[in-house]
Amino acid sequence: MCDQDHFDQDEKEYIARGLVTRKQFGMLLGAGGVTMMLPPTANAVTVKESDVTIKTPDGEADAYFVHPATGSAPGVLLWPDIFGLRPAMRQMGKRLAESGYSVLVVNPFYRSKKGQVAESASTTPIDDVRKFAQVLNEGTHMTDAKAFVGWLDQQASVAKNRKIGTQGYCMGGPIAFRTAAAVPDRVGGVASFHGGGLVRGNEPNSPHNQAAATKANFLVAIAQNDDQRSPTDKDTLKDTFAKAKLNAEIEVYEAAHGWCPPDSRVYNEALAEKAWGRLLVLYGKL
């Protein structure tokens, strides 16, 4: 489900190649927070932020909601990576809100544990969080997506005359794809960053086939080492979206799996900023 399993292998390779520094891999985190900050938002708007609780068919999900302080803006549903809702993801959500979006960052593991499930954020051993991810499946992806998009549409700060965007990191990539499939009339933009498991054979319920049945625009940013392990996935994605006549930007980045969140051991600021810029272009079409 998550190629973050390969972090130790990737660390040696990417340091040797000079693509990241040992400092980037070894950032110390205090109380689950981030020590590396994202670049400031250009022309940032003032935002309001709060912790919220959302009812779903399986219980109550905790989430972080941040939006422009005045008016309404397109809604965005952000699915974290396997390390879940934590300061880095909140920071990314707030930055997006400062760019003019009403952003909901969810805890996908609420069925198992509320709050921050990865005690040391992205430096938490993968075995400590894999058990939370294993509870999720296609059914939970779809029901959660409907509940979260429905909640967004109840908020005054979410523009009802604009489509909703959704983005996912790592395991959140296929969930973002399925969000579009679950609520095809509302979702207009879908982004996957180093998403794992986007292509699962040619079964109808593979995330890429479900996404192709929508009318959304897509941004798929693939990590170089993910591409090396699954070299045909990018071609399958391109062919599938082309046949569906969907606008899809699919690119392999010269970065390791997990390069976008600022607390990642393989954070690559330059390429993370490139991916962020492409995200803003995608959402500009909502």
C-alpha positions as CSV (number, residue, x, y, z in Angstrom):
1,M,0.0,0.0,0.0
2,C,2.8,2.4,0.8
3,D,6.2,2.7,-0.7
4,Q,7.4,4.5,2.3
5,D,8.5,1.0,3.3
6,H,11.6,1.6,1.1
7,F,12.8,4.7,3.0
8,D,16.0,3.1,4.3
9,Q,16.9,1.9,0.8
10,D,16.0,5.3,-0.7
11,E,18.1,7.2,1.9
12,K,21.3,5.5,0.8
13,E,20.6,5.9,-2.9
14,Y,19.5,9.5,-2.9
15,I,22.3,10.7,-0.6
16,A,24.8,8.9,-2.8
17,R,23.4,10.6,-5.8
18,G,23.3,14.0,-4.2
19,L,19.5,14.5,-4.7
20,V,18.9,15.1,-1.0
21,T,21.2,15.8,2.0
22,R,21.6,13.7,5.2
23,K,20.2,16.8,7.0
24,Q,17.0,16.4,5.0
25,F,16.7,12.8,5.9
26,G,17.6,13.3,9.6
27,M,15.5,16.3,10.6
28,L,14.6,16.1,14.3
29,L,11.0,16.6,15.2
30,G,9.9,18.0,18.5
31,A,6.5,16.9,19.9
32,G,5.4,15.7,16.4
33,G,6.0,19.1,14.9
34,V,8.0,20.2,11.8
35,T,11.3,21.9,11.9
36,M,11.3,22.7,8.2
37,M,8.8,25.3,7.2
38,L,7.2,25.7,3.8
39,P,8.0,28.8,1.7
40,P,5.6,31.7,2.4
41,T,2.4,32.1,0.3
42,A,2.5,34.8,-2.3
43,N,-0.3,37.3,-1.8
44,A,-1.6,35.2,1.2
45,V,-5.2,35.9,2.3
46,T,-6.1,35.9,6.0
47,V,-7.6,32.6,7.1
48,K,-9.6,31.0,9.9
49,E,-8.8,27.6,11.2
50,S,-10.4,25.1,13.5
51,D,-10.5,21.4,14.5
52,V,-13.8,19.8,13.5
53,T,-15.6,16.5,13.9
54,I,-17.5,15.0,11.0
55,K,-20.1,12.2,11.2
56,T,-19.6,9.3,8.8
57,P,-21.3,5.9,8.4
58,D,-18.6,4.4,10.6
59,G,-18.4,7.0,13.4
60,E,-17.0,10.5,13.9
61,A,-13.9,11.7,12.0
62,D,-11.6,14.3,13.4
63,A,-10.2,16.8,10.9
64,Y,-8.7,20.3,10.4
65,F,-10.6,22.9,8.5
66,V,-9.0,26.1,7.3
67,H,-10.5,28.7,4.9
68,P,-10.3,32.4,3.9
69,A,-11.6,34.6,6.6
70,T,-14.2,36.3,4.3
71,G,-16.3,35.1,1.4
72,S,-16.5,31.7,-0.1
73,A,-13.9,29.7,-2.0
74,P,-13.6,26.3,-3.8
75,G,-13.5,23.4,-1.4
76,V,-10.5,21.0,-1.2
77,L,-10.3,17.7,0.5
78,L,-6.8,16.7,1.5
79,W,-5.9,13.1,2.1
80,P,-2.7,12.6,4.1
81,D,0.0,10.0,3.6
82,I,0.3,7.0,5.9
83,F,1.6,9.2,8.7
84,G,-1.8,10.8,8.9
85,L,-3.0,14.2,10.2
86,R,-0.1,16.0,11.8
87,P,1.5,19.5,11.9
88,A,3.0,19.1,8.4
89,M,-0.3,18.3,6.8
90,R,-2.0,21.1,8.7
91,Q,0.7,23.5,7.4
92,M,0.1,22.4,3.8
93,G,-3.6,22.8,4.2
94,K,-3.2,26.3,5.7
95,R,-0.9,27.3,2.9
96,L,-3.5,26.2,0.3
97,A,-6.2,28.2,2.2
98,E,-4.0,31.2,2.1
99,S,-4.1,30.8,-1.7
100,G,-7.8,31.0,-1.7
101,Y,-9.3,27.6,-0.9
102,S,-11.5,26.1,1.8
103,V,-9.5,23.1,2.9
104,L,-10.4,20.1,4.9
105,V,-7.5,17.9,6.1
106,V,-8.8,14.7,7.4
107,N,-7.6,11.9,9.8
108,P,-8.2,8.9,7.6
109,F,-7.5,6.6,10.6
110,Y,-10.3,7.9,12.8
111,R,-11.8,4.4,13.1
112,S,-8.7,3.3,14.9
113,K,-7.5,6.4,16.7
114,K,-8.3,10.1,17.0
115,G,-5.7,12.8,16.7
116,Q,-2.1,12.2,15.5
117,V,-1.6,8.5,15.0
118,A,2.1,8.8,14.2
119,E,3.7,10.0,17.4
120,S,6.9,11.1,15.7
121,A,5.3,12.3,12.5
122,S,7.1,11.0,9.4
123,T,10.0,9.6,11.4
124,T,7.6,7.1,13.1
125,P,8.5,3.5,12.2
126,I,6.3,2.3,9.3
127,D,5.3,-0.8,11.3
128,D,3.7,1.5,13.9
129,V,1.3,3.0,11.4
130,R,0.8,0.3,8.8
131,K,-1.9,-1.3,11.0
132,F,-4.1,1.8,10.8
133,A,-3.8,1.8,7.0
134,Q,-4.8,-1.9,6.8
135,V,-8.2,-1.1,8.2
136,L,-9.1,1.0,5.1
137,N,-10.3,-0.4,1.8
138,E,-12.3,0.6,-1.3
139,G,-15.5,0.7,0.7
140,T,-14.2,3.0,3.4
141,H,-12.6,5.3,0.8
142,M,-15.9,5.8,-1.0
143,T,-18.1,6.3,2.1
144,D,-15.6,8.7,3.7
145,A,-15.3,10.7,0.5
146,K,-19.1,11.1,0.3
147,A,-19.3,12.2,4.0
148,F,-16.4,14.6,3.8
149,V,-17.5,16.2,0.5
150,G,-21.0,16.4,1.9
151,W,-19.7,18.2,5.0
152,L,-17.7,20.7,2.9
153,D,-20.9,21.5,1.0
154,Q,-22.6,22.5,4.2
155,Q,-20.0,25.1,5.0
156,A,-20.7,28.8,4.2
157,S,-17.0,29.3,3.3
158,V,-17.2,26.7,0.5
159,A,-18.4,28.0,-2.9
160,K,-21.3,26.0,-4.2
161,N,-20.9,27.2,-7.8
162,R,-17.3,25.9,-8.1
163,K,-16.1,22.3,-8.3
164,I,-14.3,20.7,-5.4
165,G,-10.6,19.6,-5.6
166,T,-9.0,16.7,-3.8
167,Q,-5.4,15.7,-3.3
168,G,-3.7,12.8,-1.8
169,Y,-0.2,11.8,-0.7
170,C,1.2,8.2,-0.7
171,M,-1.8,6.1,0.3
172,G,-3.9,9.2,-0.1
173,G,-3.4,9.2,-3.9
174,P,-5.8,6.3,-4.7
175,I,-8.2,7.7,-2.1
176,A,-8.3,11.0,-4.0
177,F,-9.0,9.1,-7.2
178,R,-11.8,7.3,-5.6
179,T,-13.2,10.5,-4.1
180,A,-13.8,11.7,-7.7
181,A,-15.5,8.4,-8.4
182,A,-17.6,8.6,-5.3
183,V,-18.8,12.2,-5.9
184,P,-18.3,12.7,-9.7
185,D,-20.7,15.7,-10.0
186,R,-18.8,17.7,-7.3
187,V,-15.1,16.9,-7.9
188,G,-13.4,18.8,-10.7
189,G,-9.7,18.5,-9.9
190,V,-7.7,15.5,-8.6
191,A,-4.1,15.4,-7.6
192,S,-1.9,12.5,-6.5
193,F,1.6,13.1,-5.2
194,H,3.8,9.9,-4.9
195,G,0.6,8.0,-4.7
196,G,0.9,4.2,-4.1
197,G,-1.4,1.7,-5.7
198,L,-3.0,3.9,-8.4
199,V,-3.0,1.1,-10.9
200,R,-4.0,-2.3,-9.6
201,G,-4.2,-4.5,-12.7
202,N,-7.1,-3.7,-15.1
203,E,-9.9,-4.5,-12.7
204,P,-12.9,-2.1,-12.8
205,N,-12.3,-1.2,-9.2
206,S,-8.7,-0.2,-9.7
207,P,-8.4,3.5,-8.7
208,H,-7.2,4.5,-12.2
209,N,-10.2,2.9,-13.9
210,Q,-12.7,4.4,-11.3
211,A,-11.1,7.8,-11.8
212,A,-11.4,7.5,-15.6
213,A,-15.2,7.3,-15.3
214,T,-15.3,10.9,-14.0
215,K,-15.1,14.3,-15.6
216,A,-12.3,15.7,-13.5
217,N,-8.9,17.1,-14.4
218,F,-5.9,15.2,-13.1
219,L,-2.4,15.9,-11.8
220,V,-0.3,12.8,-11.1
221,A,3.2,13.4,-9.8
222,I,5.1,10.2,-9.6
223,A,8.3,9.6,-7.6
224,Q,11.3,8.4,-9.5
225,N,11.8,5.3,-7.3
226,D,8.1,4.4,-7.6
227,D,8.4,4.6,-11.3
228,Q,11.5,2.3,-11.2
229,R,9.5,-0.2,-9.3
230,S,6.4,0.0,-11.4
231,P,7.6,1.4,-14.8
232,T,4.4,0.7,-16.8
233,D,2.0,2.5,-14.4
234,K,2.6,5.9,-16.0
235,D,1.8,4.6,-19.4
236,T,-1.3,2.8,-18.2
237,L,-2.5,6.1,-16.6
238,K,-1.7,8.1,-19.7
239,D,-3.5,5.6,-22.0
240,T,-6.5,5.2,-19.7
241,F,-7.1,9.0,-19.3
242,A,-6.5,9.6,-23.0
243,K,-9.1,7.0,-23.9
244,A,-11.5,8.6,-21.5
245,K,-10.7,12.0,-23.0
246,L,-9.8,13.5,-19.7
247,N,-7.2,16.2,-19.1
248,A,-4.3,14.6,-17.2
249,E,-0.8,15.8,-16.4
250,I,1.3,12.8,-15.6
251,E,5.0,13.3,-14.8
252,V,7.8,11.4,-13.1
253,Y,9.8,13.7,-10.7
254,E,13.4,13.1,-10.0
255,A,12.7,12.7,-6.3
256,A,12.1,9.9,-3.8
257,H,8.7,8.7,-2.6
258,G,7.4,11.2,0.0
259,W,9.2,14.2,-1.3
260,C,6.3,16.7,-0.9
261,P,5.5,17.0,2.9
262,P,8.0,19.3,4.7
263,D,8.6,16.9,7.5
264,S,9.5,14.0,5.2
265,R,12.9,12.4,5.4
266,V,13.1,12.8,1.6
267,Y,11.6,16.3,1.4
268,N,12.9,18.0,-1.8
269,E,11.9,21.7,-1.6
270,A,12.6,22.6,-5.2
271,L,10.6,19.7,-6.6
272,A,7.9,20.0,-3.9
273,E,7.5,23.6,-5.0
274,K,7.2,22.6,-8.6
275,A,4.5,20.1,-7.7
276,W,2.7,22.7,-5.6
277,G,2.8,25.1,-8.5
278,R,1.2,22.6,-10.8
279,L,-1.5,21.9,-8.1
280,L,-2.4,25.6,-8.1
281,V,-2.7,25.5,-11.9
282,L,-5.0,22.4,-11.6
283,Y,-7.2,24.1,-8.9
284,G,-7.3,27.3,-10.9
285,K,-9.7,25.4,-13.3
286,L,-12.2,24.5,-10.6
